[in-house]
Amino acid sequence: MPLSIFIEMTLSAILTVWSPGPNNILLLSTASKYGFSKNLPFMTGIWTGSLTLMCLSGIFCTALSSIVPGIQPVMKYLGAAYVLYLAWQTFKRQPPTQSSHEKKPTWLMGFFLQLINIKIIIYGLTMFSAYILPYESGVFMLFLFALYLMFLGALGNLIWAFAGNILKHFYSSHYKLMNNIMALLLVWCSLRITGLF
C-alpha cells in the first residue's frame, strides 16, 4: 500500500472512530459515572469485539472480491458514498446529551455492542473495500490492518473515556466548528477514494 493511501486511510479511520458515536458517547458517560478503572472491562470488550469485526470485514470483502471479481470498483464507490454519508451526519450532528446507564458496563456488554454497532460494521467494510484490498491480499497483512484499525478505535475510546465530562463540555461548546471541520475532511477522503481529487 502506498504511503499516501495509508495516510488517507488513517485520517478517514480517525475521523470515523474518534468522532461521537455509540462507543465514545457511552464511554464518556460511563467514565463520568463509574471512573476510568471500572470502565476497563467494558473497553476491552469493545476492543475485542472491534477486532473481531475488523477480521470478519476483511474476510467478507476478500471472499466477495474472489466470488465476484468485478465487485472491487463497486465496493470502492459504495465505501466513498458511505464516507460522504458520514460527512453529512457529522455536519448535522448535535452535541451529546447526558444519558443515565444504571447497569455497570461489563466486557460482555462491550463485545456485543460491537456486533450490533452499525457504525463499526460499515467502518470495517469501508476501510477494507476502499483502502486495503486494492493493495493488499495476504492473510497476515489483512490481519495486521485489522489490528491497526482496532488500535485506532481503541485510541479514540481512551481519549473519550479519559476526557469524561471535560470533553463533553468542550464539544458541547464548540460542536458546530468541530463538526464542520470533520465533515469537510471526510468529504475530502471520499473524493480521494474515488480518485476525483
Wavefront OBJ file of the C-alpha trace (Angstrom):
o trace
v 0.000 0.000 0.000
v 1.411 3.412 -0.967
v 2.159 5.748 1.945
v -0.286 8.388 0.644
v -3.145 5.839 0.681
v -2.130 4.668 4.157
v -2.245 8.271 5.411
v -5.665 8.843 3.800
v -6.977 5.609 5.319
v -5.636 6.589 8.745
v -7.209 10.044 8.545
v -10.536 8.620 7.408
v -10.416 5.978 10.156
v -9.578 8.527 12.867
v -12.367 10.850 11.755
v -14.791 7.944 11.823
v -13.879 6.234 15.083
v -12.822 9.284 17.121
v -15.978 11.247 16.370
v -19.000 10.980 18.660
v -20.710 7.640 18.178
v -22.240 4.856 20.282
v -18.921 3.660 21.747
v -17.458 7.064 22.500
v -20.620 8.629 23.923
v -21.252 5.580 26.107
v -17.626 5.622 27.323
v -17.884 9.333 28.033
v -20.999 8.726 30.095
v -19.839 5.602 31.929
v -16.356 7.018 32.670
v -18.013 10.080 34.180
v -20.241 7.852 36.272
v -18.013 4.884 37.255
v -14.477 6.163 36.702
v -11.810 5.034 34.252
v -10.641 1.857 36.009
v -14.154 0.413 36.369
v -14.623 1.048 32.650
v -11.593 -1.088 31.633
v -13.527 -4.381 31.269
v -16.105 -2.589 29.107
v -13.376 -1.022 26.946
v -11.532 -4.315 26.465
v -14.851 -5.851 25.414
v -15.269 -3.059 22.840
v -11.733 -3.631 21.566
v -12.165 -7.410 21.332
v -15.468 -7.003 19.522
v -13.947 -4.396 17.213
v -11.001 -6.657 16.303
v -13.451 -9.496 15.640
v -15.481 -7.251 13.311
v -12.375 -5.971 11.502
v -11.244 -9.561 10.837
v -14.729 -10.532 9.656
v -14.841 -7.439 7.412
v -11.532 -8.398 5.819
v -12.712 -11.987 5.266
v -16.070 -10.867 3.868
v -14.597 -8.295 1.472
v -11.886 -10.710 0.296
v -14.416 -13.506 -0.276
v -16.774 -11.189 -2.116
v -13.935 -9.968 -4.359
v -12.968 -13.529 -5.289
v -16.578 -14.629 -5.894
v -17.466 -11.542 -7.945
v -14.164 -10.298 -9.429
v -15.639 -7.037 -10.768
v -17.068 -6.024 -7.386
v -13.956 -4.144 -6.191
v -14.691 -0.872 -8.069
v -18.323 -1.022 -6.942
v -17.249 -1.583 -3.330
v -14.849 1.360 -3.621
v -17.681 3.688 -4.698
v -20.012 2.310 -2.028
v -17.299 2.963 0.549
v -16.843 6.514 -0.774
v -20.619 7.041 -0.622
v -20.655 5.870 2.984
v -17.846 8.282 3.880
v -19.934 11.085 2.293
v -22.901 9.933 4.372
v -20.707 10.098 7.490
v -19.675 13.626 6.470
v -23.342 14.653 6.252
v -24.159 13.016 9.601
v -21.118 14.690 11.177
v -22.096 18.086 9.749
v -25.615 17.971 11.197
v -24.748 16.191 14.497
v -25.851 17.884 17.695
v -23.836 17.779 20.931
v -24.267 14.619 23.004
v -26.927 14.571 25.697
v -26.494 13.154 29.170
v -27.960 9.682 29.413
v -28.099 7.569 32.516
v -26.911 3.982 32.473
v -27.845 2.190 35.668
v -26.005 -1.072 34.992
v -22.217 -1.041 35.388
v -20.642 -1.780 31.990
v -19.027 -5.209 31.510
v -16.708 -6.881 28.989
v -19.635 -8.806 27.511
v -21.640 -5.600 27.057
v -18.708 -4.014 25.211
v -18.168 -7.056 22.992
v -21.810 -7.405 21.982
v -22.178 -3.651 21.485
v -19.687 -4.018 18.614
v -21.632 -6.841 16.974
v -24.678 -4.570 16.625
v -22.832 -1.262 16.126
v -23.626 -0.371 12.519
v -21.059 2.432 12.522
v -18.223 -0.020 13.289
v -19.528 -2.710 10.905
v -19.675 -0.296 7.978
v -16.379 1.268 9.089
v -14.653 -2.115 8.733
v -16.256 -2.880 5.378
v -15.385 0.599 4.068
v -11.756 0.526 5.201
v -11.134 -2.910 3.690
v -13.002 -2.365 0.429
v -11.895 1.205 -0.281
v -8.344 1.306 1.098
v -6.840 -2.076 1.962
v -7.948 -4.730 -0.546
v -6.968 -2.770 -3.660
v -3.343 -3.012 -2.410
v -3.081 -5.957 -0.018
v -4.381 -9.530 -0.154
v -2.169 -11.631 2.130
v -3.841 -13.044 5.235
v -1.094 -11.785 7.550
v -1.233 -8.247 6.121
v -5.040 -8.204 6.337
v -4.819 -9.262 9.981
v -2.256 -6.508 10.664
v -4.601 -3.952 9.115
v -7.485 -5.309 11.225
v -5.292 -4.806 14.311
v -4.353 -1.315 13.161
v -7.981 -0.299 12.587
v -8.945 -1.677 16.005
v -5.979 0.168 17.574
v -7.135 3.496 16.082
v -10.592 2.894 17.527
v -9.089 1.976 20.895
v -7.134 5.257 20.975
v -10.348 7.161 20.323
v -12.117 5.195 23.066
v -9.321 6.024 25.521
v -9.487 9.712 24.663
v -13.244 9.806 25.283
v -13.015 7.735 28.450
v -10.181 9.864 29.900
v -11.834 13.106 28.953
v -15.113 12.352 30.721
v -17.117 15.487 31.341
v -14.329 17.831 30.191
v -14.548 16.693 26.560
v -18.312 16.632 26.754
v -18.416 20.287 27.815
v -15.810 21.333 25.205
v -17.631 19.517 22.418
v -20.967 20.979 23.555
v -19.497 24.489 23.373
v -17.714 24.083 20.018
v -19.613 21.255 18.361
v -20.560 23.184 15.198
v -16.977 24.161 14.347
v -15.647 20.666 15.146
v -18.430 19.015 13.113
v -17.777 21.266 10.100
v -14.036 20.539 10.119
v -14.569 16.771 10.487
v -17.265 16.781 7.763
v -15.012 18.633 5.281
v -12.157 16.225 5.961
v -14.496 13.273 5.373
v -15.653 14.789 2.050
v -12.000 15.100 1.057
v -11.410 11.425 1.995
v -14.420 10.356 -0.074
v -13.173 12.272 -3.123
v -9.738 10.699 -2.729
v -11.251 7.189 -2.559
v -12.976 7.693 -5.912
v -9.931 9.359 -7.481
v -11.826 12.605 -8.156
v -9.391 14.678 -6.083
l 1 2 3 4 5 6 7 8 9 10 11 12 13 14 15 16 17 18 19 20 21 22 23 24 25 26 27 28 29 30 31 32 33 34 35 36 37 38 39 40 41 42 43 44 45 46 47 48 49 50 51 52 53 54 55 56 57 58 59 60 61 62 63 64 65 66 67 68 69 70 71 72 73 74 75 76 77 78 79 80 81 82 83 84 85 86 87 88 89 90 91 92 93 94 95 96 97 98 99 100 101 102 103 104 105 106 107 108 109 110 111 112 113 114 115 116 117 118 119 120 121 122 123 124 125 126 127 128 129 130 131 132 133 134 135 136 137 138 139 140 141 142 143 144 145 146 147 148 149 150 151 152 153 154 155 156 157 158 159 160 161 162 163 164 165 166 167 168 169 170 171 172 173 174 175 176 177 178 179 180 181 182 183 184 185 186 187 188 189 190 191 192 193 194 195 196 197
